Amino acid sequence: MSSYSYSIQIAYSYAVRVATEHDYRPIWSLPEPADRKPRFTRAQIADAALRIADQEGFDAVTMKRIAVELGAATMTLYYYVRSKTDIVALMQDAILADILVPDECLRGGWRDATTAIARRTRDVLMAHPWSLASLNEAQFGPNAMRHFEQSLAAVAGTGLALPARFELIAAIDDYVSGNALHAVESLTRARAADADPGMVAAAVTFGVAQLQTGDFPQLSAIYTESAQAGPPMTEAALTEQFERGLAALLDGLAARMKIS
């Protein structure tokens, strides 16, 4: 490509970005490039962005970094997406595609169906731990609609009024996301402890000194027992804890909402 042609491409890409800066339409309302053989697809761009986020963290996801991952020029990406906002939307939609459960999971009772969705959702969130805090402003996409459709289908047979069905779904979603967040934090702390035993020793020394002040009678009372057992810090233990909590939550919701 001549320097003149390259300059024209850069100027065109810049003009497209300026023109779409205040275009609030979601990326899915825009057609993909109509070339007979486009070099990339939105799915490929999303996959590249997810790989970067999983390996290097969400902050590493930039147009330049994605271009490097794909072996393309940065300006080339603007032929497929308008901005990082589109990238983030595609990333979230790709994650939500993984959260979808097979149709057969929805054909049983409400409890089995919601349990299947809850387990799958947690598994995917744990696989992309950065997503719990980084995709809150992502645009609503087709797989978000499919996920919500599955959630509604899961509770359709409960006989509850619509507001109560929404409440049931929200309670389970809140538990799943909260549990995943705490599990990620626990595993992160466990890895940090393994990598730096001295930090753990210093933290324990400080904690014991605080207990000896007498300001924490409840913590002091259980210190010996908890020191023997310790909180669950392995993925298997945290998953078992999730399952127990989910079962208790569903028991309580069924009793409170009088669902058979």
Phi, psi and omega per residue, in radians:
M1 nan 2.320 3.138
S2 -1.240 2.782 3.112
S3 -1.089 -0.563 3.121
Y4 -1.152 -0.809 3.138
S5 -1.107 -0.687 3.133
Y6 -1.124 -0.702 3.107
S7 -1.104 -0.675 3.097
I8 -1.108 -0.717 3.129
Q9 -1.098 -0.761 3.122
I10 -1.096 -0.774 -3.140
A11 -1.096 -0.713 3.127
Y12 -1.127 -0.773 -3.137
S13 -1.081 -0.721 3.129
Y14 -1.108 -0.735 -3.141
A15 -1.103 -0.700 3.112
V16 -1.092 -0.749 -3.141
R17 -1.103 -0.756 3.136
V18 -1.119 -0.732 -3.097
A19 -1.168 -0.509 -3.086
T20 -1.787 0.100 -3.084
E21 -1.007 -0.633 -3.131
H22 -1.955 0.442 3.067
D23 -1.562 1.886 -3.024
Y24 -1.586 0.061 3.129
R25 -1.122 2.403 3.093
P26 -1.150 2.696 -3.074
I27 -0.994 -0.534 -3.073
W28 -1.306 -0.239 3.087
S29 -1.482 -0.068 3.118
L30 -1.862 2.407 3.140
P31 -1.204 2.584 3.017
E32 -1.213 2.792 3.129
P33 -0.848 2.386 -3.010
A34 -1.609 0.148 3.106
D35 -0.999 2.640 3.124
R36 -1.096 -0.632 3.129
K37 -2.347 1.298 3.100
P38 -1.076 2.534 -3.055
R39 -1.207 -0.647 -3.121
F40 -2.271 2.829 3.004
T41 -2.048 2.875 3.082
R42 -1.079 -0.631 3.129
A43 -1.087 -0.710 3.116
Q44 -1.140 -0.690 3.121
I45 -1.143 -0.753 3.117
A46 -1.108 -0.748 3.139
D47 -1.078 -0.717 3.115
A48 -1.106 -0.749 3.130
A49 -1.120 -0.679 3.120
L50 -1.162 -0.688 3.115
R51 -1.077 -0.732 3.137
I52 -1.110 -0.829 -3.119
A53 -1.093 -0.706 -3.140
D54 -1.163 -0.633 -3.058
Q55 -1.573 -0.580 -2.990
E56 -2.160 -0.116 -3.105
G57 1.735 2.731 -3.058
F58 -1.096 -0.623 -3.105
D59 -1.115 -0.337 3.133
A60 -1.373 -0.193 -3.116
V61 -1.370 1.802 3.076
T62 -2.286 2.848 3.108
M63 -1.028 -0.725 -3.133
K64 -1.108 -0.774 -3.109
R65 -1.167 -0.691 3.104
I66 -1.117 -0.721 3.115
A67 -1.044 -0.747 3.105
V68 -1.076 -0.766 3.139
E69 -1.044 -0.631 -3.112
L70 -1.561 -0.149 -3.091
G71 1.243 0.705 -3.096
A72 -2.258 2.918 3.011
A73 -1.359 2.563 -3.110
T74 -0.975 -0.765 -3.103
M75 -1.097 -0.426 3.137
T76 -1.062 -0.607 -3.101
L77 -1.078 -0.519 -3.105
Y78 -1.229 -0.116 3.019
Y79 -1.368 -0.369 -3.059
Y80 -1.905 -0.547 3.139
V81 -2.391 2.777 -3.084
R82 -1.594 -0.530 -3.032
S83 -2.903 3.127 3.080
K84 -1.141 -0.436 3.074
T85 -0.995 -0.740 3.086
D86 -1.142 -0.690 3.118
I87 -1.044 -0.836 -3.120
V88 -1.084 -0.704 3.101
A89 -1.083 -0.750 3.126
L90 -1.157 -0.639 3.110
M91 -1.109 -0.828 -3.140
Q92 -1.100 -0.710 -3.119
D93 -1.146 -0.614 3.091
A94 -1.156 -0.699 3.094
I95 -1.125 -0.753 -3.139
L96 -1.165 -0.494 3.058
A97 -1.093 -0.672 3.113
D98 -1.225 -0.455 -3.113
I99 -1.311 -0.424 -3.133
L100 -1.028 2.423 -3.133
V101 -1.799 2.750 3.072
P102 -1.032 2.608 -3.089
D103 -1.007 -0.586 -3.104
E104 -1.115 -0.379 3.113
C105 -1.202 -0.303 -3.080
L106 -1.714 0.005 -3.033
R107 -1.602 -0.100 3.105
G108 -1.604 -2.675 3.103
G109 -1.318 2.945 -3.083
W110 -1.067 -0.608 -3.075
R111 -1.215 -0.789 3.117
D112 -1.120 -0.686 -3.108
A113 -1.171 -0.812 -3.133
T114 -1.196 -0.568 3.091
T115 -1.133 -0.736 3.126
A116 -1.083 -0.758 3.129
I117 -1.156 -0.744 -3.126
A118 -1.086 -0.783 -3.132
R119 -1.122 -0.794 -3.118
R120 -1.127 -0.732 3.139
T121 -1.057 -0.822 3.140
R122 -1.093 -0.745 3.140
D123 -1.010 -0.766 -3.101
V124 -1.232 -0.716 3.115
L125 -1.104 -0.668 3.110
M126 -1.175 -0.508 3.114
A127 -1.306 -0.398 3.110
H128 -2.234 1.171 -2.988
P129 -1.020 -0.530 3.121
W130 -1.114 -0.432 -3.055
S131 -1.184 -0.373 -3.103
L132 -1.108 -0.457 -3.095
A133 -2.129 -0.048 -2.955
S134 -1.955 -0.128 -3.047
L135 -2.019 0.346 -3.052
N136 -1.142 -0.403 -3.116
E137 -1.825 0.200 -3.128
A138 -1.175 2.504 3.113
Q139 -1.208 2.556 -3.130
F140 -1.184 2.191 -3.071
G141 -2.108 -3.111 -3.067
P142 -1.108 -0.617 3.140
N143 -1.336 -0.408 2.981
A144 -1.127 -0.698 3.096
M145 -1.154 -0.717 3.128
R146 -1.130 -0.702 3.109
H147 -1.101 -0.757 3.131
F148 -1.171 -0.657 3.082
E149 -1.045 -0.744 3.113
Q150 -1.140 -0.680 3.120
S151 -1.110 -0.724 3.112
L152 -1.152 -0.706 3.113
A153 -1.105 -0.617 -3.113
A154 -1.113 -0.586 -3.085
V155 -1.857 0.139 -3.075
A156 -1.103 -0.534 -3.087
G157 -1.562 0.180 -3.101
T158 -1.346 -0.352 -3.068
G159 1.392 0.090 -3.130
L160 -1.363 2.670 2.997
A161 -1.178 2.798 -3.053
L162 -0.972 -0.818 3.130
P163 -1.024 -0.650 3.132
A164 -1.222 -0.603 3.074
R165 -1.128 -0.731 3.075
F166 -1.059 -0.728 -3.133
E167 -1.117 -0.696 3.129
L168 -1.104 -0.826 3.129
I169 -1.084 -0.775 -3.101
A170 -1.106 -0.694 -3.136
A171 -1.097 -0.737 3.136
I172 -1.216 -0.757 3.117
D173 -1.046 -0.755 -3.137
D174 -1.093 -0.716 3.121
Y175 -1.116 -0.785 -3.092
V176 -1.097 -0.866 -3.103
S177 -1.155 -0.701 3.110
G178 -1.137 -0.737 3.125
N179 -1.125 -0.753 3.127
A180 -1.077 -0.717 3.141
L181 -1.076 -0.806 3.141
H182 -1.194 -0.623 3.118
A183 -1.135 -0.754 3.099
V184 -1.068 -0.741 3.123
E185 -1.088 -0.760 -3.133
S186 -1.106 -0.769 -3.134
L187 -1.179 -0.631 3.096
T188 -1.121 -0.759 3.115
R189 -1.142 -0.669 3.126
A190 -1.110 -0.738 3.115
R191 -1.139 -0.688 3.115
A192 -1.128 -0.677 3.133
A193 -1.149 -0.723 3.121
D194 -1.122 -0.615 -3.089
A195 -1.363 -0.433 -3.056
D196 -2.465 1.353 -3.135
P197 -1.016 -0.544 -3.136
G198 -1.093 -0.650 3.097
M199 -1.095 -0.701 3.127
V200 -1.129 -0.780 -3.137
A201 -1.059 -0.719 3.131
A202 -1.149 -0.686 3.140
A203 -1.169 -0.711 3.124
V204 -1.131 -0.758 3.125
T205 -1.031 -0.771 3.122
F206 -1.113 -0.790 -3.106
G207 -1.090 -0.760 3.133
V208 -1.098 -0.699 3.103
A209 -1.091 -0.663 3.101
Q210 -1.163 -0.694 3.116
L211 -1.095 -0.616 -3.097
Q212 -1.242 -0.173 3.096
T213 -1.293 -0.310 -3.098
G214 1.468 0.054 -3.117
D215 -1.443 -0.119 -3.071
F216 -2.266 1.203 -3.048
P217 -1.103 -0.638 -3.137
Q218 -1.187 -0.784 3.116
L219 -1.149 -0.676 3.136
S220 -1.121 -0.649 -3.096
A221 -1.137 -0.543 -3.094
I222 -1.835 0.055 -3.040
Y223 -1.011 -0.841 -3.085
T224 -1.098 -0.812 -3.132
E225 -1.115 -0.801 -3.101
S226 -1.207 -0.515 3.110
A227 -1.181 -0.523 3.113
Q228 -1.267 -0.814 -3.051
A229 -1.539 -0.900 -3.117
G230 1.367 2.717 3.121
P231 -1.260 2.732 3.118
P232 -1.178 2.135 -3.086
M233 -2.193 0.139 3.071
T234 -1.868 2.743 -3.122
E235 -1.096 -0.677 3.140
A236 -1.125 -0.783 -3.137
A237 -1.131 -0.699 3.131
L238 -1.178 -0.599 3.091
T239 -1.183 -0.720 3.088
E240 -1.080 -0.718 3.099
Q241 -1.082 -0.723 3.089
F242 -1.040 -0.795 -3.109
E243 -1.103 -0.732 3.114
R244 -1.123 -0.756 -3.140
G245 -1.152 -0.697 3.126
L246 -1.115 -0.759 3.116
A247 -1.067 -0.755 3.133
A248 -1.126 -0.712 3.131
L249 -1.095 -0.803 -3.128
L250 -1.158 -0.648 3.048
D251 -1.020 -0.822 -3.113
G252 -1.156 -0.727 3.131
L253 -1.145 -0.709 3.130
A254 -1.093 -0.726 3.135
A255 -1.220 -0.776 -3.092
R256 -1.178 -0.677 -3.093
M257 -1.655 -0.010 3.114
K258 0.998 0.925 3.079
I259 -1.746 2.299 -3.126
S260 -1.481 nan nan
